[in-house]
């Protein structure tokens, strides 16, 4: 697979993975890299992935043929919960072959694929398989989303330690400026600390600031 597939994970739920994924896709498309996004597993939806919808709104790309064919959202479960629970409620298992086949199909048409996960690295996909286990098998480089909120240093370092212990590549730490602490001192110190930690322990990894977005920048798209 010559086309790079970057896996977008976060230090916890609600950190801004979906916005980060859409923002990076928009940025890289504008820079001349034909980029598409995919959702590993979507929960809490029926038929259409709301995360893919938000990606397209941010990218201002319109609904894509790959969205209509479900290549970008191969597995959707109705209950808004961790995948291992959502699958039990819907009464069917995740089809990992279908997900992998969809990813491969996207790599044949695009220069870059951004694959957004559900929650963080240790989120269970099944009773025996964690998200990080899937990544070890696929060996995708990781873009980890963090922020300046209070407590994010601990969650970020635990996530980075997990990546190191599993031998996974950290491509970049995406610092979500939409999720800063209300205390500017905490926000600045968090940013400074994480930059220094990255330079010491993951010197090959990039630091990417994810800028603030105004709500009026997003628009509903037809599908």
Short mmCIF file of the C-alpha atoms (twelve columns), coordinates in Angstrom:
data_MODEL
# 
_entry.id   MODEL 
# 
loop_
_atom_site.group_PDB 
_atom_site.id 
_atom_site.type_symbol 
_atom_site.label_atom_id 
_atom_site.label_alt_id 
_atom_site.label_comp_id 
_atom_site.label_asym_id 
_atom_site.label_seq_id 
_atom_site.Cartn_x 
_atom_site.Cartn_y 
_atom_site.Cartn_z 
_atom_site.pdbx_PDB_model_num 
ATOM 1   C CA . UNK A 1   0.000   0.000  0.000  1 
ATOM 2   C CA . UNK A 2   2.001   2.977  -1.270 1 
ATOM 3   C CA . UNK A 3   -0.589  5.616  -0.377 1 
ATOM 4   C CA . UNK A 4   -0.137  6.668  3.255  1 
ATOM 5   C CA . UNK A 5   -2.983  5.938  5.656  1 
ATOM 6   C CA . UNK A 6   -2.800  8.034  8.822  1 
ATOM 7   C CA . UNK A 7   -4.881  6.947  11.790 1 
ATOM 8   C CA . UNK A 8   -6.437  9.824  13.755 1 
ATOM 9   C CA . UNK A 9   -6.809  8.987  17.432 1 
ATOM 10  C CA . UNK A 10  -7.328  11.135 20.505 1 
ATOM 11  C CA . UNK A 11  -6.344  11.255 24.130 1 
ATOM 12  C CA . UNK A 12  -10.025 10.797 25.048 1 
ATOM 13  C CA . UNK A 13  -13.547 11.202 23.696 1 
ATOM 14  C CA . UNK A 14  -14.532 14.718 22.645 1 
ATOM 15  C CA . UNK A 15  -10.972 15.973 22.126 1 
ATOM 16  C CA . UNK A 16  -11.637 17.041 18.532 1 
ATOM 17  C CA . UNK A 17  -10.671 14.089 16.310 1 
ATOM 18  C CA . UNK A 18  -13.451 14.741 13.817 1 
ATOM 19  C CA . UNK A 19  -12.645 18.416 13.384 1 
ATOM 20  C CA . UNK A 20  -8.919  17.653 13.183 1 
ATOM 21  C CA . UNK A 21  -9.499  15.003 10.525 1 
ATOM 22  C CA . UNK A 22  -11.614 17.340 8.398  1 
ATOM 23  C CA . UNK A 23  -9.223  20.248 8.866  1 
ATOM 24  C CA . UNK A 24  -6.152  18.245 7.830  1 
ATOM 25  C CA . UNK A 25  -7.974  16.838 4.791  1 
ATOM 26  C CA . UNK A 26  -8.935  20.361 3.712  1 
ATOM 27  C CA . UNK A 27  -5.410  21.671 4.308  1 
ATOM 28  C CA . UNK A 28  -3.661  18.862 2.445  1 
ATOM 29  C CA . UNK A 29  -6.079  19.033 -0.476 1 
ATOM 30  C CA . UNK A 30  -5.333  22.739 -0.770 1 
ATOM 31  C CA . UNK A 31  -1.613  21.895 -0.752 1 
ATOM 32  C CA . UNK A 32  -2.076  19.551 -3.700 1 
ATOM 33  C CA . UNK A 33  -2.336  16.192 -1.930 1 
ATOM 34  C CA . UNK A 34  -5.573  14.489 -2.938 1 
ATOM 35  C CA . UNK A 35  -6.880  13.509 0.509  1 
ATOM 36  C CA . UNK A 36  -9.985  11.667 1.661  1 
ATOM 37  C CA . UNK A 37  -11.255 10.711 5.114  1 
ATOM 38  C CA . UNK A 38  -12.679 7.444  6.368  1 
ATOM 39  C CA . UNK A 39  -14.309 6.418  9.645  1 
ATOM 40  C CA . UNK A 40  -13.083 3.152  11.169 1 
ATOM 41  C CA . UNK A 41  -16.335 2.408  13.025 1 
ATOM 42  C CA . UNK A 42  -19.221 4.851  13.500 1 
ATOM 43  C CA . UNK A 43  -21.591 4.417  16.422 1 
ATOM 44  C CA . UNK A 44  -24.736 6.335  17.287 1 
ATOM 45  C CA . UNK A 45  -25.862 6.677  13.669 1 
ATOM 46  C CA . UNK A 46  -28.016 4.876  11.128 1 
ATOM 47  C CA . UNK A 47  -26.981 4.595  7.459  1 
ATOM 48  C CA . UNK A 48  -24.923 7.819  7.387  1 
ATOM 49  C CA . UNK A 49  -21.855 8.713  9.486  1 
ATOM 50  C CA . UNK A 50  -22.230 12.122 11.099 1 
ATOM 51  C CA . UNK A 51  -18.443 12.317 11.446 1 
ATOM 52  C CA . UNK A 52  -17.997 11.908 7.690  1 
ATOM 53  C CA . UNK A 53  -20.665 14.586 7.210  1 
ATOM 54  C CA . UNK A 54  -18.684 16.959 9.414  1 
ATOM 55  C CA . UNK A 55  -15.475 16.160 7.528  1 
ATOM 56  C CA . UNK A 56  -17.154 17.168 4.261  1 
ATOM 57  C CA . UNK A 57  -18.526 20.370 5.775  1 
ATOM 58  C CA . UNK A 58  -15.075 21.379 6.975  1 
ATOM 59  C CA . UNK A 59  -13.466 20.339 3.697  1 
ATOM 60  C CA . UNK A 60  -16.192 22.176 1.738  1 
ATOM 61  C CA . UNK A 61  -15.991 19.327 -0.729 1 
ATOM 62  C CA . UNK A 62  -19.606 18.295 -1.002 1 
ATOM 63  C CA . UNK A 63  -20.788 14.703 -0.591 1 
ATOM 64  C CA . UNK A 64  -18.456 12.318 -2.446 1 
ATOM 65  C CA . UNK A 65  -19.114 9.256  -4.564 1 
ATOM 66  C CA . UNK A 66  -17.091 7.252  -2.011 1 
ATOM 67  C CA . UNK A 67  -19.546 8.417  0.663  1 
ATOM 68  C CA . UNK A 68  -22.533 7.226  -1.353 1 
ATOM 69  C CA . UNK A 69  -20.888 3.836  -1.851 1 
ATOM 70  C CA . UNK A 70  -20.083 3.645  1.894  1 
ATOM 71  C CA . UNK A 71  -16.344 3.194  1.318  1 
ATOM 72  C CA . UNK A 72  -15.726 6.021  3.784  1 
ATOM 73  C CA . UNK A 73  -18.137 4.629  6.377  1 
ATOM 74  C CA . UNK A 74  -18.138 0.846  5.997  1 
ATOM 75  C CA . UNK A 75  -19.366 0.009  9.510  1 
ATOM 76  C CA . UNK A 76  -22.158 1.960  11.239 1 
ATOM 77  C CA . UNK A 77  -23.918 0.943  14.465 1 
ATOM 78  C CA . UNK A 78  -26.979 2.623  15.928 1 
ATOM 79  C CA . UNK A 79  -26.187 2.861  19.647 1 
ATOM 80  C CA . UNK A 80  -23.920 5.754  20.782 1 
ATOM 81  C CA . UNK A 81  -21.396 3.698  22.718 1 
ATOM 82  C CA . UNK A 82  -18.034 2.018  22.485 1 
ATOM 83  C CA . UNK A 83  -17.996 -0.282 19.422 1 
ATOM 84  C CA . UNK A 84  -17.802 -3.458 21.510 1 
ATOM 85  C CA . UNK A 85  -21.123 -2.556 23.160 1 
ATOM 86  C CA . UNK A 86  -22.782 -1.042 20.089 1 
ATOM 87  C CA . UNK A 87  -22.199 -4.272 18.151 1 
ATOM 88  C CA . UNK A 88  -23.942 -6.322 20.849 1 
ATOM 89  C CA . UNK A 89  -26.950 -4.009 20.860 1 
ATOM 90  C CA . UNK A 90  -27.281 -4.180 17.066 1 
ATOM 91  C CA . UNK A 91  -26.690 -7.933 17.106 1 
ATOM 92  C CA . UNK A 92  -23.855 -8.097 14.591 1 
ATOM 93  C CA . UNK A 93  -20.066 -8.068 14.661 1 
ATOM 94  C CA . UNK A 94  -17.671 -5.622 13.034 1 
ATOM 95  C CA . UNK A 95  -16.622 -6.791 9.585  1 
ATOM 96  C CA . UNK A 96  -12.921 -5.967 9.680  1 
ATOM 97  C CA . UNK A 97  -12.380 -7.378 6.201  1 
ATOM 98  C CA . UNK A 98  -14.924 -4.909 4.815  1 
ATOM 99  C CA . UNK A 99  -13.163 -2.015 6.573  1 
ATOM 100 C CA . UNK A 100 -9.736  -3.040 5.265  1 
ATOM 101 C CA . UNK A 101 -11.051 -3.547 1.744  1 
ATOM 102 C CA . UNK A 102 -12.630 -0.087 1.824  1 
ATOM 103 C CA . UNK A 103 -9.371  1.487  3.014  1 
ATOM 104 C CA . UNK A 104 -7.418  -0.237 0.251  1 
ATOM 105 C CA . UNK A 105 -9.948  0.915  -2.331 1 
ATOM 106 C CA . UNK A 106 -9.541  4.514  -1.166 1 
ATOM 107 C CA . UNK A 107 -5.750  4.286  -1.382 1 
ATOM 108 C CA . UNK A 108 -6.098  3.394  -5.055 1 
ATOM 109 C CA . UNK A 109 -7.847  6.701  -5.798 1 
ATOM 110 C CA . UNK A 110 -6.241  9.176  -3.394 1 
ATOM 111 C CA . UNK A 111 -2.788  10.371 -2.344 1 
ATOM 112 C CA . UNK A 112 -3.613  10.296 1.386  1 
ATOM 113 C CA . UNK A 113 -6.270  8.571  3.509  1 
ATOM 114 C CA . UNK A 114 -7.107  9.900  6.983  1 
ATOM 115 C CA . UNK A 115 -8.757  7.145  9.024  1 
ATOM 116 C CA . UNK A 116 -10.579 8.459  12.108 1 
ATOM 117 C CA . UNK A 117 -10.982 6.116  15.049 1 
ATOM 118 C CA . UNK A 118 -13.646 5.969  17.733 1 
ATOM 119 C CA . UNK A 119 -12.467 7.483  21.020 1 
ATOM 120 C CA . UNK A 120 -8.919  6.781  22.142 1 
ATOM 121 C CA . UNK A 121 -6.286  4.146  21.532 1 
ATOM 122 C CA . UNK A 122 -7.561  1.695  24.143 1 
ATOM 123 C CA . UNK A 123 -11.210 1.751  23.099 1 
ATOM 124 C CA . UNK A 124 -12.434 -1.857 22.703 1 
ATOM 125 C CA . UNK A 125 -13.643 -2.786 19.239 1 
ATOM 126 C CA . UNK A 126 -14.650 -6.244 20.461 1 
ATOM 127 C CA . UNK A 127 -14.438 -8.017 23.807 1 
ATOM 128 C CA . UNK A 128 -10.896 -9.112 22.954 1 
ATOM 129 C CA . UNK A 129 -9.599  -6.533 20.458 1 
ATOM 130 C CA . UNK A 130 -8.608  -2.967 21.337 1 
ATOM 131 C CA . UNK A 131 -8.194  -0.181 18.803 1 
ATOM 132 C CA . UNK A 132 -4.452  -0.211 19.434 1 
ATOM 133 C CA . UNK A 133 -4.372  -3.938 18.581 1 
ATOM 134 C CA . UNK A 134 -5.899  -3.133 15.187 1 
ATOM 135 C CA . UNK A 135 -3.209  -0.498 14.660 1 
ATOM 136 C CA . UNK A 136 -0.416  -2.895 15.541 1 
ATOM 137 C CA . UNK A 137 -1.737  -5.249 12.865 1 
ATOM 138 C CA . UNK A 138 -2.098  -2.513 10.229 1 
ATOM 139 C CA . UNK A 139 0.995   -0.508 11.223 1 
ATOM 140 C CA . UNK A 140 -0.628  2.822  10.349 1 
ATOM 141 C CA . UNK A 141 1.270   5.921  11.538 1 
ATOM 142 C CA . UNK A 142 -0.703  7.802  14.183 1 
ATOM 143 C CA . UNK A 143 -1.838  11.397 14.429 1 
ATOM 144 C CA . UNK A 144 -2.733  11.885 18.092 1 
ATOM 145 C CA . UNK A 145 -5.124  14.715 18.971 1 
ATOM 146 C CA . UNK A 146 -4.494  16.543 22.239 1 
ATOM 147 C CA . UNK A 147 -5.271  20.001 23.626 1 
ATOM 148 C CA . UNK A 148 -4.568  22.466 26.399 1 
ATOM 149 C CA . UNK A 149 -7.452  21.448 28.621 1 
ATOM 150 C CA . UNK A 150 -6.696  20.695 32.265 1 
ATOM 151 C CA . UNK A 151 -5.655  17.041 32.599 1 
ATOM 152 C CA . UNK A 152 -4.555  16.616 29.013 1 
ATOM 153 C CA . UNK A 153 -0.866  16.215 29.907 1 
ATOM 154 C CA . UNK A 154 -1.584  13.001 31.789 1 
ATOM 155 C CA . UNK A 155 -3.855  11.593 29.063 1 
ATOM 156 C CA . UNK A 156 -1.406  12.573 26.321 1 
ATOM 157 C CA . UNK A 157 1.599   10.998 28.012 1 
ATOM 158 C CA . UNK A 158 -0.316  7.777  28.692 1 
ATOM 159 C CA . UNK A 159 -1.316  7.613  25.013 1 
ATOM 160 C CA . UNK A 160 2.251   8.275  23.874 1 
ATOM 161 C CA . UNK A 161 3.540   5.600  26.255 1 
ATOM 162 C CA . UNK A 162 1.053   3.123  24.794 1 
ATOM 163 C CA . UNK A 163 2.258   3.907  21.269 1 
ATOM 164 C CA . UNK A 164 5.879   3.441  22.278 1 
ATOM 165 C CA . UNK A 165 5.180   0.175  24.092 1 
ATOM 166 C CA . UNK A 166 3.430   -1.245 21.010 1 
ATOM 167 C CA . UNK A 167 6.118   -0.060 18.603 1 
ATOM 168 C CA . UNK A 168 3.742   2.256  16.727 1 
ATOM 169 C CA . UNK A 169 4.867   5.331  14.794 1 
ATOM 170 C CA . UNK A 170 3.698   8.746  15.967 1 
ATOM 171 C CA . UNK A 171 3.478   10.845 12.815 1 
ATOM 172 C CA . UNK A 172 2.231   13.975 14.561 1 
ATOM 173 C CA . UNK A 173 0.678   15.392 17.677 1 
ATOM 174 C CA . UNK A 174 -2.275  17.551 16.615 1 
ATOM 175 C CA . UNK A 175 -2.848  20.258 19.217 1 
ATOM 176 C CA . UNK A 176 -6.500  21.317 19.108 1 
ATOM 177 C CA . UNK A 177 -6.732  25.028 19.905 1 
ATOM 178 C CA . UNK A 178 -10.532 24.745 20.010 1 
ATOM 179 C CA . UNK A 179 -10.225 22.855 23.300 1 
ATOM 180 C CA . UNK A 180 -7.996  25.099 25.399 1 
ATOM 181 C CA . UNK A 181 -8.287  25.592 29.145 1 
ATOM 182 C CA . UNK A 182 -10.008 28.815 30.199 1 
ATOM 183 C CA . UNK A 183 -6.872  29.465 32.226 1 
ATOM 184 C CA . UNK A 184 -4.321  30.855 29.751 1 
ATOM 185 C CA . UNK A 185 -1.430  29.946 32.071 1 
ATOM 186 C CA . UNK A 186 -2.475  26.274 32.032 1 
ATOM 187 C CA . UNK A 187 -2.924  26.293 28.259 1 
ATOM 188 C CA . UNK A 188 0.514   27.785 27.611 1 
ATOM 189 C CA . UNK A 189 2.262   25.526 30.086 1 
ATOM 190 C CA . UNK A 190 0.554   22.446 28.637 1 
ATOM 191 C CA . UNK A 191 1.639   23.382 25.122 1 
ATOM 192 C CA . UNK A 192 5.209   24.081 26.210 1 
ATOM 193 C CA . UNK A 193 5.447   20.868 28.227 1 
ATOM 194 C CA . UNK A 194 4.120   18.654 25.429 1 
ATOM 195 C CA . UNK A 195 6.396   20.269 22.826 1 
ATOM 196 C CA . UNK A 196 9.414   19.607 25.021 1 
ATOM 197 C CA . UNK A 197 8.296   16.032 25.714 1 
ATOM 198 C CA . UNK A 198 7.803   15.385 22.014 1 
ATOM 199 C CA . UNK A 199 11.251  16.777 21.189 1 
ATOM 200 C CA . UNK A 200 12.852  14.486 23.770 1 
ATOM 201 C CA . UNK A 201 10.948  11.260 23.224 1 
ATOM 202 C CA . UNK A 202 9.455   11.480 19.705 1 
ATOM 203 C CA . UNK A 203 11.861  13.781 17.841 1 
ATOM 204 C CA . UNK A 204 10.725  12.512 14.438 1 
ATOM 205 C CA . UNK A 205 7.088   13.456 15.095 1 
ATOM 206 C CA . UNK A 206 5.513   16.687 13.896 1 
ATOM 207 C CA . UNK A 207 3.629   19.216 15.996 1 
ATOM 208 C CA . UNK A 208 0.503   20.475 14.202 1 
ATOM 209 C CA . UNK A 209 -1.575  23.321 15.602 1 
ATOM 210 C CA . UNK A 210 -5.258  22.824 14.775 1 
ATOM 211 C CA . UNK A 211 -6.681  26.372 14.619 1 
ATOM 212 C CA . UNK A 212 -9.920  27.591 16.100 1 
ATOM 213 C CA . UNK A 213 -12.963 27.424 13.883 1 
ATOM 214 C CA . UNK A 214 -15.952 29.735 13.805 1 
ATOM 215 C CA . UNK A 215 -19.317 27.973 13.688 1 
ATOM 216 C CA . UNK A 216 -20.402 30.002 10.673 1 
ATOM 217 C CA . UNK A 217 -17.540 28.477 8.678  1 
ATOM 218 C CA . UNK A 218 -19.389 25.165 8.599  1 
ATOM 219 C CA . UNK A 219 -22.279 24.688 6.224  1 
ATOM 220 C CA . UNK A 220 -24.675 21.834 5.635  1 
ATOM 221 C CA . UNK A 221 -23.907 19.843 2.521  1 
ATOM 222 C CA . UNK A 222 -26.237 17.958 0.214  1 
ATOM 223 C CA . UNK A 223 -25.978 14.195 0.002  1 
# 
